[in-house]
Amino acid sequence: MTTLLDPSSRSLVLAVFSVFVVICLMLCVVTGADEDDRALVRSDSRRLRSWQQGVAMGGDTTTVATVTVLVGMVATSGFDGLGVMLGSLIGVMLLLVLIVEPLRGHASLTAADMLDARGSGGPAVRVSWGVVTLLVCFPLLVVQLVVVGNVAAALIGQPGVRTGCIVVIGCVMTALAVSGGIRGTGVVMIAKSVITLPVLVVAAVLVLHRFGGDPGRLLDAAAHGSRTGGAYLRPGGYTGEGWVGAVNRIGQTFGMSMATLAMPAVLMRVISAKSPRGARSGGRWMLGELTLLYGALAVVGVGAAALVGEALHEAGPAAQVFTPLLLGRALDSGGVLVAALACVLFLTALAAVVDVTLAAGIALGRDVLGASGKRPAGTADGAAARWSAALTGALSAVVAVGAPA
């Protein structure tokens, strides 16, 4: 990929990102969990109001892979890409209706506590739950760091900075998770949403403005730019035709729904709500935030097909991660929108990885080491969770550095 930012825009991105990191570190120190917190999730964490918990839960669901992959899928696959977004929203609705109140009512610190409260727990079950949580969190951490490393290298125009960027982001995310706890990272999530959502909505508005506010013109241009014609607006472009394609689409929607339900960071934040009723209220805020966010991402993806579809087709599947940035360059030749979208990608990667690191640390320190008796004697849950989070963050950064670009 060619350099996506000119020197002035690159300096703006680095400045905004640096300021955001410093502010988040300060917020985590001020609002974070106490040293004696049993697992960084206690009553102090529950001072966040329901709407704040909801916004933070929405931030947990929005990863850098969500922004880049979903937009890229909509740009290249059209209807099927929109189906993936729909699956995510269905998962949020199922979370709100089926899981939020029971989980908060029975679990005190982690989801494994719910099994204990229902009499179906025990050390073996708790360890198994913790291992499954780690198996979900660790690959997600690695993917996030690989994506942000690739984006950084493309923005700066120097492939060699990929490793350095992964290491820096890994260190920052670990520091935020260790110092902030569930309450501190919640503040980080809210700050990320305050920046991310307006930028994506503005990008969507600019796309619609480019086509005179006419969705029909936009869809026609997207069908032409994608090189698939009318097939862009029909199912089957990604999942296949016939009954096999139908089964694939159902499985794709179901998989995205279950992925949203099972995200450990989201479950962790549900448990940290003030009450079951507060958790349900937070879920409604989460649904509203994600509906607006996915609506903006859908417009951005269709706009990318219309305006830079040719470039995406020539660059191949690997270019999907850069779809938002390519669209920003097409909409604003001055580079301000590209810089803003680049900040969104960086901030989304940082904030999402922080909560996943914290969830993995709590699962390792409390559910795996604590229940199996491997934790050093006299080590409190909070200290074990902090050390486990630091270990998880460091290991994921090492694996991400060695992973293929």
C-alpha positions in Angstrom: 0.0 0.0 0.0 1.2 3.5 -0.7 1.5 6.1 2.0 -2.0 7.2 3.0 -1.1 10.3 5.0 1.0 13.3 4.1 3.5 14.5 6.8 1.1 17.1 8.3 -1.8 14.6 8.6 0.6 12.0 10.0 1.7 14.5 12.7 -1.9 15.2 13.6 -2.7 11.5 14.0 0.3 10.9 16.2 -0.4 14.0 18.3 -4.1 13.1 18.8 -3.2 9.5 19.7 -0.5 10.6 22.1 -2.9 13.0 23.9 -5.6 10.4 24.1 -3.2 7.8 25.6 -1.9 10.3 28.2 -5.4 11.3 29.2 -6.5 7.7 29.4 -3.6 6.8 31.7 -4.5 9.7 34.0 -8.1 8.7 34.1 -7.2 5.1 34.9 -5.0 6.2 37.7 -7.6 8.5 39.2 -10.7 6.3 38.7 -9.1 2.8 38.7 -9.6 0.0 41.2 -7.9 0.0 44.6 -5.0 -2.2 45.3 -7.0 -4.5 47.5 -9.8 -5.0 45.0 -10.6 -8.7 44.8 -10.5 -8.9 41.0 -10.6 -5.3 39.9 -14.4 -5.6 39.8 -16.0 -4.3 43.0 -18.4 -1.8 44.3 -16.2 1.1 43.3 -16.5 -0.1 39.8 -20.3 0.1 40.1 -20.3 3.9 40.5 -20.7 4.2 36.7 -24.2 5.0 35.8 -26.3 2.7 33.6 -25.9 4.8 30.5 -22.1 4.9 31.1 -22.0 1.2 31.5 -24.1 0.8 28.3 -21.8 3.1 26.3 -18.8 1.2 27.6 -20.4 -2.2 26.7 -20.9 -0.8 23.2 -17.2 0.1 23.1 -16.3 -3.4 24.1 -18.2 -4.8 21.1 -16.5 -2.4 18.7 -13.0 -3.5 17.9 -10.7 -2.3 15.2 -11.5 -5.5 13.3 -15.1 -4.6 13.5 -14.5 -1.2 11.9 -12.1 -2.4 9.2 -13.4 -5.9 8.4 -17.1 -5.0 8.4 -16.6 -1.9 6.2 -14.4 -4.0 3.9 -17.0 -6.7 3.7 -19.8 -4.3 2.9 -17.6 -2.6 0.3 -16.7 -5.9 -1.5 -19.7 -8.2 -0.8 -22.6 -5.8 -0.4 -25.7 -7.6 0.8 -23.8 -10.3 2.6 -21.6 -7.8 4.4 -24.7 -6.1 5.7 -25.9 -9.5 6.9 -22.9 -9.8 9.2 -23.7 -6.4 10.8 -27.3 -7.6 11.3 -26.0 -10.7 13.0 -24.0 -8.6 15.5 -27.1 -6.5 16.3 -29.2 -9.7 16.8 -26.6 -10.8 19.3 -26.9 -7.6 21.2 -30.7 -8.0 21.4 -30.4 -11.6 22.6 -27.9 -10.4 25.2 -30.3 -7.8 26.3 -33.3 -10.1 26.5 -31.9 -13.4 27.7 -28.6 -12.9 29.5 -28.1 -9.5 31.1 -30.3 -9.7 34.1 -29.7 -13.4 35.1 -25.9 -13.0 34.7 -25.8 -9.9 36.8 -28.1 -11.4 39.4 -26.1 -14.6 39.9 -22.5 -13.6 39.2 -20.4 -11.5 41.7 -17.1 -11.2 39.9 -16.8 -13.4 36.9 -19.3 -15.5 34.8 -18.0 -18.6 36.5 -19.5 -17.3 39.8 -23.0 -17.8 38.2 -22.3 -21.5 37.9 -21.3 -21.7 41.6 -24.5 -19.7 42.6 -26.6 -22.3 40.7 -24.8 -25.2 42.3 -23.2 -26.4 39.1 -19.8 -25.0 39.7 -16.6 -26.4 41.3 -12.9 -26.1 40.7 -12.9 -28.1 37.5 -15.8 -26.2 36.0 -14.2 -22.8 37.0 -10.9 -23.7 35.5 -12.6 -24.9 32.3 -14.5 -21.6 32.1 -11.3 -19.6 32.6 -9.5 -21.6 29.9 -12.3 -21.0 27.4 -12.2 -17.3 28.2 -8.5 -17.2 27.5 -9.0 -19.1 24.2 -11.5 -16.5 23.2 -9.5 -13.4 24.4 -6.0 -14.3 23.3 -6.6 -14.7 19.5 -8.7 -11.5 19.6 -5.8 -9.6 21.2 -3.3 -10.9 18.7 -5.6 -10.0 15.7 -6.2 -6.5 17.1 -2.4 -5.9 17.4 -1.6 -7.3 14.0 -4.3 -5.0 12.4 -3.1 -1.9 14.1 0.5 -2.7 13.2 -0.4 -3.1 9.6 -2.4 0.1 9.6 0.4 2.1 11.3 2.9 0.8 8.7 0.6 1.9 5.8 -0.1 5.3 7.4 3.6 6.1 8.0 4.8 4.5 4.8 7.5 2.5 6.5 6.9 -1.2 6.8 9.6 -1.5 9.5 7.5 0.4 12.0 5.0 -2.4 12.3 6.9 -4.2 15.0 7.5 -1.1 17.0 3.9 0.0 16.9 2.7 -3.4 18.1 5.1 -3.3 21.0 4.1 0.2 22.0 0.4 -0.5 21.8 0.9 -3.7 23.7 2.7 -1.9 26.5 0.1 0.9 26.6 -2.9 -1.5 26.7 -1.3 -3.6 29.5 -0.7 -0.5 31.6 -4.2 0.7 31.2 -5.7 -2.7 32.0 -3.5 -3.1 35.1 -4.0 0.3 36.5 -7.6 0.9 35.6 -9.7 -2.1 36.4 -13.2 -2.4 35.2 -14.1 1.2 36.2 -11.0 2.8 34.7 -11.3 1.0 31.5 -15.0 1.9 31.4 -14.0 5.5 31.3 -11.5 4.8 28.5 -14.4 3.1 26.5 -16.6 6.1 27.0 -13.9 8.5 25.8 -13.3 6.2 22.8 -17.0 6.2 21.9 -17.2 10.0 22.2 -14.5 10.3 19.5 -15.3 7.3 17.3 -19.0 7.6 16.8 -19.1 11.3 15.7 -16.2 10.7 13.2 -18.0 7.7 11.6 -21.3 9.5 11.5 -19.6 12.5 9.8 -18.0 10.2 7.2 -21.4 8.6 6.5 -23.0 12.1 6.1 -20.2 13.1 3.7 -20.9 10.0 1.6 -24.6 10.7 1.4 -23.8 14.4 0.6 -21.5 13.3 -2.3 -24.5 11.6 -3.9 -27.0 14.4 -3.2 -28.6 12.6 -0.3 -30.1 10.0 -2.6 -29.6 6.4 -1.3 -30.6 5.1 -4.7 -27.8 6.9 -6.5 -25.4 5.7 -3.8 -26.5 2.0 -4.2 -26.3 2.2 -8.0 -22.8 3.7 -7.9 -21.8 1.0 -5.4 -23.0 -1.8 -7.6 -21.1 -0.3 -10.5 -17.9 0.4 -8.5 -17.9 -3.1 -7.1 -17.7 -4.6 -10.6 -20.5 -7.0 -9.6 -23.4 -5.0 -10.9 -26.8 -6.0 -9.6 -25.3 -9.0 -7.7 -23.9 -6.5 -5.2 -27.4 -5.8 -3.9 -28.4 -9.5 -3.8 -27.4 -12.3 -1.4 -24.7 -14.7 -2.5 -21.7 -12.5 -3.3 -19.8 -13.8 -0.3 -21.7 -16.8 1.0 -22.5 -18.4 -2.4 -25.6 -19.2 -4.3 -28.5 -21.6 -3.8 -29.3 -23.6 -0.7 -25.6 -23.8 0.2 -25.4 -20.0 0.2 -28.6 -19.8 2.3 -27.2 -22.2 4.9 -23.9 -20.2 4.9 -25.8 -16.9 5.5 -27.9 -18.4 8.4 -24.7 -19.8 9.9 -22.9 -16.5 9.4 -25.7 -14.5 11.2 -25.9 -17.1 14.0 -22.1 -17.1 14.4 -22.0 -13.3 14.7 -24.9 -13.4 17.2 -23.2 -15.9 19.4 -19.9 -14.1 19.1 -21.5 -11.0 20.6 -23.1 -13.0 23.3 -19.9 -14.7 24.3 -17.5 -11.8 24.3 -15.8 -12.0 27.7 -15.2 -8.3 28.0 -18.9 -7.6 27.5 -19.9 -10.2 30.0 -17.4 -8.8 32.5 -18.9 -5.3 32.2 -22.5 -6.7 32.5 -21.4 -8.2 35.9 -20.0 -4.9 37.0 -23.3 -3.1 36.7 -25.0 -1.8 39.8 -28.0 -4.1 39.7 -29.8 -6.5 37.3 -32.1 -3.7 36.4 -29.2 -1.4 35.8 -27.5 -4.0 33.6 -30.7 -4.2 31.5 -30.8 -0.4 31.2 -27.2 -0.4 30.1 -27.9 -3.0 27.5 -30.5 -0.7 26.0 -27.9 2.1 25.7 -25.5 -0.4 24.2 -28.1 -1.4 21.6 -28.8 2.2 20.7 -25.1 3.0 20.3 -24.4 0.0 18.1 -27.4 0.6 15.9 -26.2 4.1 15.2 -22.6 2.9 14.7 -23.4 0.0 12.4 -25.7 2.3 10.4 -22.8 4.6 9.9 -20.5 1.7 9.0 -22.9 0.4 6.5 -23.1 3.8 4.7 -19.3 4.1 4.8 -18.9 0.6 3.4 -21.4 1.2 0.5 -19.7 4.6 -0.1 -16.3 2.8 -0.3 -17.7 0.5 -3.0 -19.0 3.5 -4.9 -16.0 5.7 -4.7 -12.9 3.4 -4.3 -14.3 0.1 -5.5 -11.9 -0.1 -8.4 -8.9 0.4 -6.1 -10.1 -2.2 -3.6 -10.7 -4.7 -6.4 -7.2 -4.2 -7.8 -5.5 -4.3 -4.4 -7.2 -7.6 -3.4 -8.6 -8.9 -0.1 -5.6 -7.7 1.9 -6.6 -4.1 1.2 -10.0 -4.4 3.0 -8.4 -3.3 6.3 -7.6 0.0 4.7 -11.1 0.6 3.3 -12.1 3.4 5.7 -8.8 5.3 5.0 -9.1 4.9 1.2 -12.7 6.3 1.4 -11.5 9.2 3.6 -8.9 10.1 1.0 -11.5 10.0 -1.8 -13.9 12.2 0.2 -11.4 14.8 1.5 -8.2 15.4 -0.5 -6.9 17.6 2.2 -6.3 14.6 4.5 -8.2 15.8 7.5 -10.9 13.1 7.2 -8.2 10.4 6.7 -6.4 11.6 9.8 -9.6 11.5 11.8 -10.4 8.0 10.6 -6.8 6.9 11.3 -7.3 8.2 14.9 -10.5 6.2 15.1 -8.7 3.0 14.1 -5.9 3.5 16.6 -8.2 4.5 19.5 -10.6 1.6 18.7 -7.7 -0.8 18.8 -6.3 0.6 22.0 -9.6 0.7 23.9 -11.0 -2.6 22.8 -7.7 -4.5 23.6 -7.5 -2.9 27.1 -10.8 -4.5 28.2 -10.0 -7.9 26.5 -6.7 -7.9 28.3 -8.4 -7.2 31.6 -11.0 -9.9 31.1 -8.2 -12.4 30.2 -6.2 -11.3 33.3 -9.2 -11.8 35.6 -10.0 -15.2 34.1 -6.4 -16.4 34.4 -5.8 -15.0 37.9 -9.1 -15.9 39.5 -10.7 -18.7 37.6 -7.7 -20.7 36.4 -4.9 -20.2 38.9 -7.1 -19.5 41.9 -9.4 -22.5 41.4 -6.6 -24.9 40.4 -4.5 -24.0 43.5 -1.6 -22.8 41.3 -1.7 -19.2 42.6 1.1 -18.4 45.1 -0.1 -18.5 48.7 -1.2 -15.1 50.2 -1.7 -13.5 46.7 -5.0 -11.6 46.6 -7.4 -11.8 43.7 -6.6 -8.3 42.7 -2.9 -8.7 42.6 -3.2 -12.1 40.7 -5.5 -10.5 38.2 -3.1 -7.6 37.6 -0.1 -9.9 37.1 -2.1 -12.2 34.9 -3.3 -9.2 32.8 0.3 -8.0 32.4 1.4 -11.5 31.4 -1.4 -11.9 28.8 -0.7 -8.5 27.3 3.0 -9.1 27.0 2.5 -12.6 25.5 -0.1 -11.4 22.9 2.3 -8.6 21.8 5.1 -11.2 21.3 2.9 -13.4 19.2 1.5 -10.5 17.2 5.0 -9.4 16.3 5.8 -12.9 14.9 2.4 -13.2 13.2 2.3 -12.7 9.4 1.2 -9.2 8.3 
